[in-house]
Amino acid sequence: MGGRGMREVDMEADSAIRLAALSARAAAGAGPLLALVAACGVWAATQGGAAAAAPYALIACATVLTALGATRQVARELQRLRRIGARLRAGADAMPDGLAVFDSADRLVFFNARYPDHLLPSMRGQLRIGRRFEEILRAALADGPIYHPDMGEDFPAERVALRDRQQSEHEQQLVDGRWLRIRESRTPDGTRVLLTQDITEERRRADELRLLAAAVEQVGDPVEITAADHGFTYVNRAFETSTGWSRAEALGRQPQEILASGMHSAKFFADILATVESGATWQGTIVIATEG
């Protein structure tokens, strides 16, 4: 049976056990009272006949009905709690992140549908309600590596040590190349809440941006990027070389403040900005004044 199935079975069994225990408790509570009422009824019958025993019979019936009512009330309350639990499980399963909850002894007590998807098959197969995190990890490592070699040979031990912190966040690469962001926090009663997020695509885009930035930095032509207010947010090295303005001096300033040489009117720069704001591409020649 899979981990998800075991989780559901454990929760259903827990609800059933609680219902049985509460029902038995209600019946046990009524037992001594019924015995006393029955004894009084027998004594009344011997003294005054059936008419004298009738009130005690009514009391006995009322006691039984009260016990049955309490049992039904308990059953309704448990049904309500089970509906709330089902909604909470559905909400957890709808999360894009993996979610796992461990008790104060670091034993797994819950995980959502996404959590196993973020694990390697070797670790996924070790998920069992009631197993400690370190036990799951070591059993999975016995089947082969989990973390990418770039994480280092000591990373499994570091991963376990991270769980001693009140809160932690780190990124780890799995042996299959995927990247995960792990967030963990501990509640006041010692429960550990673990969130996993697949950031493989995020890391890929970040790598591409770094490569693009390195390429732009090395090109021979000036490259500038401006914000919505037209202030420079980036200039490359060629810009610094061509204008004599350093990056620190240029950032935050508008093009006409730096590039104006007196050879162009204010309308010239206004037309450039209007063209760019419309989504079109402006092409032309600007005569600039270099710093100094």
Secondary structure as UniProt FT lines:
FT   HELIX           3..48
FT   HELIX           50..93
FT   STRAND          98..102
FT   TURN            104..105
FT   STRAND          107..111
FT   HELIX           114..117
FT   HELIX           121..124
FT   TURN            125..126
FT   TURN            129..130
FT   HELIX           133..141
FT   TURN            142..143
FT   HELIX           149..151
FT   TURN            153..154
FT   HELIX           155..162
FT   TURN            163..164
FT   STRAND          167..174
FT   TURN            175..176
FT   STRAND          179..186
FT   TURN            188..189
FT   STRAND          192..198
FT   HELIX           200..218
FT   STRAND          224..226
FT   TURN            228..229
FT   STRAND          232..235
FT   HELIX           237..243
FT   HELIX           247..250
FT   TURN            251..252
FT   HELIX           255..259
FT   HELIX           266..277
FT   TURN            278..279
//
